[in-house]
């Protein structure tokens, strides 16, 4: 391991306390699923070294920007777009559910944002009303 990668890893650990970054949500997801870095990287289809960069990424904004933000992150860490979107939603949901009552969370996102994202990526068509 070189000096810059160990510095990034230390930053990623410190970032777990920053609610605007993905580090905390990812750590909680890994702990609850019992995954190590290699397993998480395999799930995302990226290199394990990319997980440090992922942890330091800002959380995607809610719809209508969620898709664009996840696409950028996926390209940045060379991960599977759909797997990354699912993981981020799952991680943020788990994080929101683990909060104590009265504690605010930036991760409270509507399920329709995820459904809208999936519909766009699965069939390329806008959802119909009927």
C-alpha positions as CSV (number, residue, x, y, z in Angstrom):
1,X,0.0,0.0,0.0
2,X,1.4,3.4,-0.9
3,X,1.2,6.6,1.2
4,X,-1.5,8.2,-0.8
5,X,-3.8,5.2,-0.6
6,X,-3.4,4.9,3.1
7,X,-4.2,8.7,3.4
8,X,-7.3,8.1,1.4
9,X,-8.3,5.2,3.6
10,X,-7.9,7.4,6.7
11,X,-10.0,10.1,5.1
12,X,-12.7,7.6,4.2
13,X,-12.8,6.5,7.9
14,X,-13.2,10.1,9.0
15,X,-15.8,10.6,6.4
16,X,-18.1,8.1,8.1
17,X,-19.3,10.9,10.4
18,X,-20.1,13.3,7.5
19,X,-23.8,12.9,6.5
20,X,-23.2,14.4,3.1
21,X,-20.8,11.6,2.0
22,X,-21.5,8.0,1.3
23,X,-19.0,6.6,3.8
24,X,-21.3,6.1,6.7
25,X,-24.1,4.5,4.8
26,X,-21.7,2.2,3.0
27,X,-20.1,1.1,6.3
28,X,-23.5,0.4,7.8
29,X,-24.5,-1.6,4.7
30,X,-21.3,-3.7,4.9
31,X,-21.7,-4.4,8.6
32,X,-25.4,-5.4,8.3
33,X,-24.7,-7.7,5.3
34,X,-21.5,-9.1,6.7
35,X,-19.5,-8.1,3.6
36,X,-15.8,-7.3,3.4
37,X,-14.4,-4.9,0.8
38,X,-13.7,-7.7,-1.8
39,X,-17.3,-8.9,-1.6
40,X,-18.7,-5.4,-1.8
41,X,-16.5,-4.6,-4.8
42,X,-17.6,-7.9,-6.5
43,X,-21.2,-6.9,-5.9
44,X,-20.6,-3.5,-7.6
45,X,-18.4,-4.9,-10.3
46,X,-15.5,-2.7,-9.4
47,X,-12.0,-3.0,-7.9
48,X,-11.8,-3.1,-4.1
49,X,-9.5,0.0,-4.2
50,X,-12.4,2.0,-5.7
51,X,-14.4,1.6,-2.5
52,X,-12.3,4.3,-0.8
53,X,-13.1,6.7,-3.5
54,X,-16.8,5.7,-3.4
55,X,-16.9,6.4,0.4
56,X,-15.6,9.9,-0.2
57,X,-18.3,10.7,-2.9
58,X,-21.1,13.0,-2.0
59,X,-24.5,11.4,-1.7
60,X,-26.6,11.5,-4.9
61,X,-29.3,14.2,-4.8
62,X,-32.9,13.2,-4.8
63,X,-34.9,12.8,-8.1
64,X,-34.7,14.2,-10.7
65,X,-30.9,14.4,-10.2
66,X,-30.4,10.9,-8.6
67,X,-29.9,9.1,-11.9
68,X,-27.4,11.7,-13.2
69,X,-25.4,11.6,-9.9
70,X,-25.3,7.8,-9.7
71,X,-24.1,7.7,-13.3
72,X,-21.2,10.0,-12.5
73,X,-20.3,8.0,-9.5
74,X,-20.5,4.7,-11.3
75,X,-18.3,6.1,-14.1
76,X,-15.8,7.5,-11.5
77,X,-15.3,4.1,-9.7
78,X,-15.9,1.9,-12.8
79,X,-18.9,0.2,-11.2
80,X,-22.1,-1.3,-12.5
81,X,-24.7,1.5,-12.6
82,X,-27.8,-0.5,-11.5
83,X,-25.9,-2.3,-8.7
84,X,-24.6,1.0,-7.4
85,X,-28.0,2.6,-7.5
86,X,-29.5,-0.4,-5.6
87,X,-26.7,-0.4,-3.1
88,X,-27.0,3.4,-2.4
89,X,-30.7,3.2,-1.9
90,X,-30.4,0.1,0.3
91,X,-27.6,1.7,2.3
92,X,-29.5,5.0,2.8
93,X,-32.6,3.1,3.8
94,X,-30.7,1.1,6.4
95,X,-29.1,4.2,7.7
96,X,-32.4,6.0,8.0
97,X,-34.0,3.0,9.8
98,X,-31.1,2.9,12.2
99,X,-31.5,6.5,13.3
100,X,-33.1,7.2,16.7
101,X,-36.5,8.9,16.8
102,X,-36.1,12.7,16.4
103,X,-32.7,12.4,14.8
104,X,-32.6,13.9,11.3
105,X,-31.3,12.0,8.4
106,X,-30.3,13.2,4.9
107,X,-31.1,9.7,3.6
108,X,-34.9,9.8,3.9
109,X,-35.7,9.4,0.2
110,X,-39.0,8.5,-1.4
111,X,-39.5,5.0,-2.9
112,X,-40.8,6.6,-6.1
113,X,-37.3,8.0,-6.8
114,X,-35.9,4.5,-6.9
115,X,-38.9,3.2,-8.9
116,X,-38.5,6.0,-11.4
117,X,-34.8,5.3,-11.8
118,X,-35.4,1.6,-12.3
119,X,-38.2,2.2,-14.9
120,X,-36.0,4.5,-16.9
121,X,-33.1,2.0,-16.9
122,X,-35.1,-1.2,-17.5
123,X,-37.3,-0.2,-20.4
124,X,-36.2,3.3,-21.4
125,X,-39.8,4.6,-21.3
126,X,-41.6,7.0,-19.0
127,X,-44.1,5.4,-16.6
128,X,-47.7,5.6,-17.8
129,X,-50.6,6.7,-15.7
130,X,-53.0,4.0,-16.6
